[in-house]
Amino acid sequence: MWEPDTRTVMHSLTIPRGVCVLAGGVYAGEKDSDGRTVIEVAASLTDERWKIIQSPFMQANASTTSFSQKMIVGNGRLSYMQTTMLDIYDKTFEHTDQNDLTLI
């Protein structure tokens, strides 16, 4: 979602087993070396504006502590890279994902 007056970008998602993320950031016109638009959003348990809400089971056993995503859009291509940090049974786990979509 895009809020043009404040240049705020928002991304909301639900992760199975009771985790909801509202990530956000401010777009200031960033471009990569190819002139494509770069958009970044983030959320964490401690951020007052961009939050992670979880079921009691997930809070106790597999808590999502942060989420960040970077998207690069333009020239017939969308690329994304995202990282989710989790505390699972007293251990920290980093889950990363990335992909490129190309218009054909």
Contacts in CASP RR format, 6 or more apart in sequence:
PFRMAT RR
TARGET T0000
AUTHOR 0000-0000-0000
METHOD contacts of the structure
MODEL  1
MWEPDTRTVMHSLTIPRGVCVLAGGVYAGEKDSDGRTVIEVAASLTDERW
KIIQSPFMQANASTTSFSQKMIVGNGRLSYMQTTMLDIYDKTFEHTDQND
LTLI
1 9 0 8 1.000
1 10 0 8 1.000
1 11 0 8 1.000
1 12 0 8 1.000
2 8 0 8 1.000
2 9 0 8 1.000
2 10 0 8 1.000
2 27 0 8 1.000
3 9 0 8 1.000
3 10 0 8 1.000
6 26 0 8 1.000
7 26 0 8 1.000
7 27 0 8 1.000
7 28 0 8 1.000
8 24 0 8 1.000
8 25 0 8 1.000
8 26 0 8 1.000
8 27 0 8 1.000
9 24 0 8 1.000
9 25 0 8 1.000
9 26 0 8 1.000
9 27 0 8 1.000
9 39 0 8 1.000
9 41 0 8 1.000
10 22 0 8 1.000
10 23 0 8 1.000
10 24 0 8 1.000
10 25 0 8 1.000
10 41 0 8 1.000
11 21 0 8 1.000
11 22 0 8 1.000
11 23 0 8 1.000
11 24 0 8 1.000
11 41 0 8 1.000
11 69 0 8 1.000
12 20 0 8 1.000
12 21 0 8 1.000
12 22 0 8 1.000
12 23 0 8 1.000
13 20 0 8 1.000
13 21 0 8 1.000
13 23 0 8 1.000
14 20 0 8 1.000
14 21 0 8 1.000
15 21 0 8 1.000
15 64 0 8 1.000
15 84 0 8 1.000
17 55 0 8 1.000
17 57 0 8 1.000
17 58 0 8 1.000
17 62 0 8 1.000
18 54 0 8 1.000
18 55 0 8 1.000
18 57 0 8 1.000
18 58 0 8 1.000
19 52 0 8 1.000
19 53 0 8 1.000
19 54 0 8 1.000
19 55 0 8 1.000
19 58 0 8 1.000
19 64 0 8 1.000
20 52 0 8 1.000
20 53 0 8 1.000
20 54 0 8 1.000
21 43 0 8 1.000
21 51 0 8 1.000
21 52 0 8 1.000
21 53 0 8 1.000
21 64 0 8 1.000
21 67 0 8 1.000
22 43 0 8 1.000
22 50 0 8 1.000
22 51 0 8 1.000
22 52 0 8 1.000
23 41 0 8 1.000
23 42 0 8 1.000
23 43 0 8 1.000
23 50 0 8 1.000
23 67 0 8 1.000
23 68 0 8 1.000
23 69 0 8 1.000
24 41 0 8 1.000
24 42 0 8 1.000
24 43 0 8 1.000
24 49 0 8 1.000
24 50 0 8 1.000
25 40 0 8 1.000
25 41 0 8 1.000
25 42 0 8 1.000
25 50 0 8 1.000
27 39 0 8 1.000
29 37 0 8 1.000
29 38 0 8 1.000
30 37 0 8 1.000
30 38 0 8 1.000
30 39 0 8 1.000
30 40 0 8 1.000
31 37 0 8 1.000
31 38 0 8 1.000
32 38 0 8 1.000
32 72 0 8 1.000
34 74 0 8 1.000
34 75 0 8 1.000
35 74 0 8 1.000
35 75 0 8 1.000
36 72 0 8 1.000
36 73 0 8 1.000
36 74 0 8 1.000
36 75 0 8 1.000
36 77 0 8 1.000
37 72 0 8 1.000
37 73 0 8 1.000
37 74 0 8 1.000
38 70 0 8 1.000
38 71 0 8 1.000
38 72 0 8 1.000
39 70 0 8 1.000
39 71 0 8 1.000
39 72 0 8 1.000
39 73 0 8 1.000
40 68 0 8 1.000
40 69 0 8 1.000
40 70 0 8 1.000
40 71 0 8 1.000
41 50 0 8 1.000
41 68 0 8 1.000
41 69 0 8 1.000
42 50 0 8 1.000
42 66 0 8 1.000
42 67 0 8 1.000
42 68 0 8 1.000
42 69 0 8 1.000
43 50 0 8 1.000
43 51 0 8 1.000
43 52 0 8 1.000
43 66 0 8 1.000
43 67 0 8 1.000
43 68 0 8 1.000
44 50 0 8 1.000
44 51 0 8 1.000
44 52 0 8 1.000
44 65 0 8 1.000
44 66 0 8 1.000
44 67 0 8 1.000
45 51 0 8 1.000
45 52 0 8 1.000
45 63 0 8 1.000
45 64 0 8 1.000
45 65 0 8 1.000
45 66 0 8 1.000
52 64 0 8 1.000
52 65 0 8 1.000
52 66 0 8 1.000
52 67 0 8 1.000
54 63 0 8 1.000
54 64 0 8 1.000
58 64 0 8 1.000
61 88 0 8 1.000
61 89 0 8 1.000
62 86 0 8 1.000
62 87 0 8 1.000
62 88 0 8 1.000
62 89 0 8 1.000
63 86 0 8 1.000
63 87 0 8 1.000
63 88 0 8 1.000
64 84 0 8 1.000
64 85 0 8 1.000
64 86 0 8 1.000
65 85 0 8 1.000
65 86 0 8 1.000
65 87 0 8 1.000
66 83 0 8 1.000
66 84 0 8 1.000
66 85 0 8 1.000
67 82 0 8 1.000
67 83 0 8 1.000
67 84 0 8 1.000
67 85 0 8 1.000
68 82 0 8 1.000
68 83 0 8 1.000
69 80 0 8 1.000
69 81 0 8 1.000
69 82 0 8 1.000
69 83 0 8 1.000
70 80 0 8 1.000
70 81 0 8 1.000
70 82 0 8 1.000
71 78 0 8 1.000
71 79 0 8 1.000
71 80 0 8 1.000
72 78 0 8 1.000
72 79 0 8 1.000
72 80 0 8 1.000
73 79 0 8 1.000
76 102 0 8 1.000
76 103 0 8 1.000
77 100 0 8 1.000
77 101 0 8 1.000
77 102 0 8 1.000
77 103 0 8 1.000
78 100 0 8 1.000
78 101 0 8 1.000
79 98 0 8 1.000
79 99 0 8 1.000
79 100 0 8 1.000
79 101 0 8 1.000
80 97 0 8 1.000
80 98 0 8 1.000
80 99 0 8 1.000
81 96 0 8 1.000
81 97 0 8 1.000
81 98 0 8 1.000
82 96 0 8 1.000
82 97 0 8 1.000
82 98 0 8 1.000
83 94 0 8 1.000
83 95 0 8 1.000
83 96 0 8 1.000
83 97 0 8 1.000
84 94 0 8 1.000
84 95 0 8 1.000
84 96 0 8 1.000
85 92 0 8 1.000
85 93 0 8 1.000
85 94 0 8 1.000
85 95 0 8 1.000
86 92 0 8 1.000
86 93 0 8 1.000
86 94 0 8 1.000
86 95 0 8 1.000
87 93 0 8 1.000
END
